[in-house]
């Protein structure tokens, strides 16, 4: 069955938190590469070893708690917002994929009806009334089967892009302070020197 928006959000949040916990050292290395506090020619392994030798395990996992919270709540907000946006789009504009399917199926049904009628007309010239009645019954069953439609749950490309954009904006706006705090904690110059709790929404426009 299809998961609800809340169920998708909870699953995404726990998956994001586990991934964040396991990849925090790599994120520390990435942050220091971005702000120019890591050797330019250093490999990932050598850079992590240097951080461990100079700062210990706490250095490798600096910014751990804000990163876990960011990914946990980020997964919850993103998947919930995505599914909710899709539901609103489908209620407002209808299911685009299903509309295309029904239109194509209606065209096929029209062709099938025309062919069936032609067969019945030819048959009436050589068959008895009973045989014609049986054939009409078969034709009605065939047409009824052809007219049966199925509903697709796969979103169209425009729906997926729009819902994903809305979800991304929600995540960045709500959780931007956690990302700022995480980056400052991972800075080699220290949390306070990197800005502390000041201006946690600085750079939101670019994000």
C-alpha positions in Angstrom: 0.0 0.0 0.0 1.0 3.6 -0.5 2.5 5.2 2.6 0.8 8.3 4.0 2.7 11.6 4.2 3.4 11.1 7.9 4.7 7.5 7.4 6.9 8.6 4.6 8.3 11.5 6.7 9.1 9.2 9.7 10.8 6.6 7.5 12.8 9.4 5.8 13.8 11.0 9.0 15.2 7.8 10.6 17.0 6.9 7.4 18.6 10.4 7.2 19.7 10.3 10.8 21.4 7.0 10.5 23.2 8.1 7.3 24.2 11.4 9.0 25.7 9.6 12.0 27.8 7.3 9.8 29.1 10.0 7.4 29.9 12.8 9.9 33.7 12.5 9.5 33.3 12.9 5.8 31.1 15.9 6.3 33.8 17.5 8.6 36.4 17.0 5.9 34.0 18.5 3.2 33.3 21.5 5.4 37.0 22.2 6.0 37.7 21.8 2.3 35.0 24.4 1.6 36.3 27.0 4.0 40.0 26.5 3.2 41.0 24.8 6.5 42.2 21.5 4.9 45.3 20.6 2.8 44.5 21.2 -0.9 46.3 18.1 -2.1 45.3 15.9 0.8 43.3 12.8 0.2 40.2 12.0 2.2 42.0 9.3 4.3 45.0 11.4 5.0 42.9 14.4 5.9 40.8 12.4 8.3 43.9 10.9 9.9 45.3 14.4 10.4 42.1 15.6 12.1 42.1 12.5 14.3 45.8 12.9 15.3 45.4 16.6 16.1 41.8 16.7 17.6 40.9 13.1 18.4 37.5 11.5 17.9 35.7 14.7 18.9 37.3 16.4 16.0 36.2 13.8 13.5 32.6 14.0 14.9 32.4 17.7 15.5 29.0 19.1 14.7 27.5 15.6 15.3 24.3 16.6 17.1 23.3 19.4 14.8 23.9 17.2 11.8 21.8 14.4 13.2 19.0 16.7 14.1 19.2 18.4 10.7 19.0 15.1 8.8 16.3 13.7 11.1 14.0 16.7 10.9 15.0 17.3 7.3 13.8 13.8 6.3 10.6 14.3 8.2 9.9 17.8 6.7 11.0 16.9 3.2 9.0 13.6 2.7 5.9 15.0 4.5 6.0 18.2 2.4 6.6 16.3 -0.8 3.7 13.9 -0.3 1.4 16.7 0.9 2.3 18.9 -2.1 1.6 16.0 -4.5 -1.8 15.4 -2.9 -2.7 19.1 -3.2 -1.6 19.2 -6.8 -3.7 16.1 -7.7 -6.7 17.5 -5.9 -6.3 20.9 -7.6 -5.3 19.9 -11.2 -6.2 16.2 -11.2 -3.9 13.2 -12.0 -2.1 14.2 -15.2 -0.9 10.7 -16.0 -4.3 9.2 -15.4 -6.0 11.8 -17.6 -3.6 10.9 -20.4 -4.4 7.2 -19.9 -8.1 7.7 -19.9 -7.9 9.8 -23.1 -5.9 7.1 -24.9 -8.2 4.4 -23.6 -11.3 6.2 -24.7 -9.8 6.4 -28.2 -9.1 2.7 -28.2 -12.7 2.0 -26.9 -14.2 4.0 -29.8 -12.2 2.0 -32.3 -13.2 -1.3 -30.6 -16.9 -0.3 -30.7 -16.7 0.6 -34.4 -15.1 -2.7 -35.2 -17.6 -4.7 -33.1 -20.5 -3.0 -34.8 -19.2 -3.8 -38.2 -18.8 -7.5 -37.3 -22.4 -7.6 -36.0 -23.8 -6.0 -39.2 -22.0 -8.6 -41.3 -23.1 -11.5 -39.1 -26.8 -10.6 -39.2 -27.0 -11.5 -42.9 -26.1 -15.1 -42.3 -27.0 -15.9 -38.7 -30.3 -16.4 -37.0 -31.7 -13.9 -34.4 -30.5 -16.1 -31.6 -26.9 -16.2 -32.9 -27.0 -12.4 -33.3 -28.2 -11.9 -29.8 -25.4 -14.1 -28.4 -22.8 -12.2 -30.4 -24.2 -8.9 -29.1 -23.8 -10.2 -25.6 -20.2 -11.1 -26.3 -19.5 -7.7 -27.9 -21.0 -6.0 -24.8 -18.8 -8.0 -22.5 -15.7 -7.2 -24.6 -16.5 -3.5 -24.7 -17.2 -3.4 -20.9 -13.8 -5.0 -20.3 -12.1 -2.6 -22.6 -13.6 0.4 -20.9 -12.2 -0.7 -17.5 -9.5 1.8 -16.5 -6.9 1.7 -13.8 -5.6 4.6 -11.8 -1.9 5.3 -11.7 -0.1 6.5 -8.6 3.1 7.6 -10.3 3.4 11.4 -10.4 4.1 13.1 -13.6 7.5 14.9 -14.2 6.0 18.4 -13.6 4.2 17.2 -10.4 7.4 15.6 -9.1 9.6 18.7 -9.8 7.1 21.1 -8.3 6.5 19.0 -5.2 10.3 18.4 -4.8 11.0 22.2 -5.1 8.4 23.0 -2.4 9.7 20.3 -0.1 13.3 21.6 -0.6 12.4 25.2 0.2 10.6 24.0 3.4 13.7 22.0 4.5 16.2 24.8 3.8 14.0 27.5 5.5 13.1 25.6 8.6 16.5 23.9 9.3 19.0 26.5 8.0 20.1 27.5 11.6 21.1 23.9 12.3 23.2 23.8 9.2 24.9 27.0 10.2 25.6 25.8 13.7 27.0 22.5 12.4 29.3 24.3 10.0 30.7 26.5 12.7 31.2 23.6 15.1 33.2 21.8 12.4 35.4 24.8 11.8 39.0 24.3 12.9 39.1 27.8 14.4 36.4 27.0 16.9 32.7 27.6 17.3 32.9 31.1 18.9 35.5 32.3 16.5 33.4 31.1 13.5 30.4 33.1 14.7 28.8 31.2 17.5 25.1 31.7 17.6 25.1 35.0 15.8 23.4 35.4 12.4 22.3 31.8 12.0 20.1 32.7 9.0 23.0 34.4 7.2 23.2 33.1 3.6 19.6 31.7 3.5 18.9 33.5 0.2 21.8 31.7 -1.5 20.6 28.3 -0.1 
